[in-house]
Amino acid sequence: MLVLRGLGLGDLLTAVPALRGLRRAWPRHRIVLAAPAVLAGLARLTGAVDEVLNVHGPGPVLFLGAEVAVNLHGAGPQSTTALLRTAPGRLLTHSHPTLPEVSGPAWRDDRHEVERWCALLEWYGIAADPADLALSVPSVETTGEAEPAGLTGGVEVAGSAGTAVNAGWAGEAERPGHVIVHPGAAFPARRWPPDRFAQVAAALAGDGHRVLITGDAAERDLAHTVAALAGLPREAVLAGRTGLERLAALVGTARLVVCGDTGVAHLATALSTPSVVLFGPTPPARWGPPPGRGHHVVLWRGRTGDPFATRPDPGLLTISPADVLAAIATLPAAEERSPS
């Protein structure tokens, strides 16, 4: 079986329920996921993927003759055409007006991304549970990555007290673990300003929390800017120093994640880590954590815009550090949390 999802971290994680539905429907098939190779380790954690074929975007997909091909990539026509060229025995995909020979359900823009792919499978008679998002926390040993320097034994932080988190959640500082602040996002429209992330990081550090700043290699300068503004040591910056599996291990053992609308938010959902997620141009009803889970708080001003814009979304800019700290204060203590 060939499944196309040639996108990023959050896209993989929102497709997990559909991938597991396919695994249950075809338990003896070898499932090959056409996706960026960097996602291979996390794809294996789903228990639904046997192999990752390195594909970026809607194709081309260098694979031939799968018994079943599934388009979990997009509405088409590019992704659908790419899979048709692999000559599958059967193709599961949305319909598209430029491909009248291909049947399938109509694409709906108003669906949550998780529900979209479950609904696609259900149209073909395949059960998939949108709530089936959970991943097990990978251990440090199984990630195959060395512990980043400065992380073993804890990171000393020296942020200013800033705006204090209320005493209830501040008591979490007595627990082992760390807090992750992840300031990056794929496009500027979804990036909250670094000085505001820094104010939140400084307040958390001032309350005694061990704050780590994460990101990929391209976000290293951004992460160092946030750390410097927050008064954190350079060792607190892990951006560019971890692979995705190690990042998942860090998120899974964190007490809290603060981030924008990006893949790390979906990691927090999958790993049952409390989170505060800042949304700008895209409604959380399409990409946010599932409703009814009290350990994930979404901040959104109700405005939509261009998610690919080159400047932060105006709605995102109306969210203040005080808003984020107030949201953190509403999160339940560790013993009150239930798994995602």
N, C-alpha and C positions, 0 to 999 in steps of 0.2 A: 504494500500500500504506500502511495506517495501522497504527502500532505504538504501543501505550499503555505508558508507563513514567513515570507522573506523580510521580516521587519525587526523591531528591536525588543528590548527586555520586557517592557510593559505589554507589548503585543503578544509575546509568547505566553506570559502569565495569564492574560485574559482569555487565551485559547485553551487553557488547561482542561476545563470541564469538557469541551468538545473533543479534545484529544483522548481523554479518558473514556468518553462515550464510544469513540471509534475502537479503542482497545477492547472494551467490553463486547462490542458487536462483532469484532474479528479477532478473537483472542489468539489464534494461531498464525495470524499474518505478521510479517516483519514490517513495522511501520518506519518509513523513512521520512523525516521532516526536512523539507527544503527551507532552510533558514540560515542566517549568518553563523559561521562555524564557532564564533565566540560564545554562542548560546548552548553549545553541545552539553556542557556539564550540567547546567540547570535543566535542560530538556530531559536528561536522564533521570533527574530527581522526580519528574512527574510520574514515572512508572509507566508511561504510555508511548515512549519513543525508543526505538532500538538503534537508530543511526541518524546523524544529521548530515545532509548534503548541503555544502556551502552555496547558498543562493542569497543574493541581496536584491531586494525589490521584487517586482513581479516576474522576473525571469531574465534571460532564458534558464530553463531547468534541464540540465544534462542528464536525462534519465529516460529510459524507454520501456514500454510494455508493462506498466503496473496493472495488476488486476483491477485495482480501484485507485482513483486519484481524487483528492478532495481539495477544494479551493477554500482555505481559511485565510486568504490574503486580502481580498477586496471584492468590490462589486464587478470588476471586469471593465472593459473587455481584455486588457493586457494580460492579467493573471489567468483568466480563463483560456485565452488563446495559447499561452505558454504551456498550460497543462494539456490542451488538445494536441499540441505538437509532440507530446510524449507518448501518444497513441495508447491511452489507457483502455482497459476493457470496459470501465464504467467511470463516469465523471459526476461527482457531487459538487454543485456550485449554484450560485444565484443565476437567475436568468438575466439577459441583457438585450436591449432592443437591437443592437448591431449583430447579435449572434442568434438569429431566430431558430437555428437548428439545435440549440442547447436549452433544455428544460431546467426548471428550478424555481424556487420562490422568488418573488420580487424583492429587491433591496429596499430596506427602510432606514432612513437616516435617523429616525427617532429612537432606535433601540440602544440599550446599553451594550457595550462591546462584548461583554460576556454572553448576554442573552442572544445576541445576533447569531453567534456560531452554534449555540445550542438549538436555536429555532431552525437554522438551516438543516441540521441533522434530523431534527424531529419531522421536518417536511418529507424527508426520505424514510421515515419510520424508525429512526435510530434514537434511542433515549439518551439524553445528556442532562446532567443536573447542574444548573448554574451556580449552585452553592459549593460545588466540589472543587474548591480553589486551593486547598491547603497543601503545603509542602512540608516535609520534615527538615529541620534545621541541619545543614551539613556540618559535620565536625571539622575542626581544624585539620585533623590528620587526613581526612578523605578529600580535602580540597587540593592536596598536592602543592600547596603554596607555603612558603616560609612565612612565619609570623613577621609582620612589618616591624622594623626597628622602632622602639619607643612604645609599642603596645603591650608587650609582655610586662606584667607586674603593674600595669596602670599608667596613666598619663597624668602628670602633674599639671593642673590648670591654674591660671592666675588671672581670671577675668574679674572685671569690676562687678559689683553686685547688681547694677542695673535695676530693672523693675523686678522685684522679687516674685517668684511663683508662690502661690498660697501655701500655707503650712501643711495642708493635707498632702498635696502631691510632692512638696519639697521633702517630705519624709522618705520618699523613694531614694533619695541620695544616700541613705544608709544601707541600701541593698547593693549587692555586687552587680557589676555590669557597667553600661555606658549609655550615653545619649548620642544619637547620630543627628547631625545637621547636614543636610545635603542641598547645597544652594543651586546646583545646576539643573538645566533642562535642555531639551534638544533645540528649542528655538527661543529667541529673546522674548517673545510674547508671553512665555510661561515662566520667565525668570523674575522672581522677586528681587529687589535691589540688594546687593551684598551688604550694605551698611545696616539694613534691617535684619537680615539673617544674623549679622554680628551682634546686634543688640539682644536678640533672643539667646544666642550662644553665651554672651557675657552674663546675662541674667541667670541662666542655668548653671554656668560655672561658678558664679558667685554664691549660688545656693548649695554648692558642694558636689555638683554632678561632674562626672568625667565626660567631657564633650569631645567628640571626634568629628572632623569635617571630611566628608567623603566626596568622591567624584571620579570621573575617568581621567585619563592622561590629558585630554584637551581642557579639562576643568581645573587643572592644578593651580594655575595662577589665580583663578577665581577663589578657590578654596583657601589659598594662602592669604588673599586679601581679607576674606572673612575672618580668618584666624587672627591676623594682625590687628584688625579693627576691634576684635573681641578680647584682645589681650591674652590669647592662647599661645602656647609654645608651638614651634614648628612641628614638633613630634605629634601634635594632635591632628595634623593634616595627613590623611591617608589617600587623598586623591591621586590617582595614577600609580598607587603602590599595591593595589589588590586587583585580582581578577574577579569575575562575577561570582564564582563560587565562594571565594573568601568574603566578598561583600555580603553575600547571602548569609554566611555564618555570622558576620558582624551584626547584620540587621536582626537575625533570628535570636541573638543573645542580648540585644539592646533593651533598655527599659523604655525607650521612646525614639521615634523618628520624626523629625520636622523637615518637610520638603515641599516642593511644588508638585505640579501635575506631571509626574515623570515615572520612569520604571521603578525607582526605589519605593514609591508609594505602593505599587502593586506587590513588591516583595514584602513590605510590612503587612499587607493584607494576607498574603499567602502564608506568612510565618507567624501570624497572630501577635505581632508586635504593635503596641499602641502607637498611634500616629496622629499628627496634625498635618493636614494636606491643604496647600493653598492653591485654589483654582482661579484662573483668569478668564481667557476667552472661551474655554470649552466647558459646558455644563457637567457637573459631577454626575448627573443622571445618566450620562453616556460613558464616562470613564472613571468615576469615583469608586470608593469602596462600597460593597453591598450595604443596603440600608439595614438598620436594626442591630448594628454591632457597635456597642457603646465605647469600645476602645479605639475607634477611628473617628476623628473629628474632621469635618470638611469646612473650610472657610471659602465662601464664594459670595459675590455681591449681586448675583443674578443677571449679570450682563454677559452677552456673547460677543465675540469678535473674531478676528483672523488669528488662528493659532500659529500661523507661520510668519507673522509680522516681525519686523526687525527691531521693535521697541516693546518694552513691557506693556501688557494690556492695561488700559486705564482702570478697569475694574480691579485688577490685581493690585494696583497702586493705592487703592483706597483701604487696603488691609494694613493695619499698623502692627508693630511689634507688641503693643499692649493687647491687641486682639488675639495674637498668637499665644501669648503668655496666659491670657484668660482662658483660652481653649485648652491649654495644657492642664490648667487647674481643674478642669472638669473631668479629667480622665480618672478611671477607677484605679485603686491601688492594686498591686500585683495579685493579691489573694482573691480579689473580686472579679478577676478577668476570666472569661470563658474562651475556649479555643475558637478560632475562625472556622 
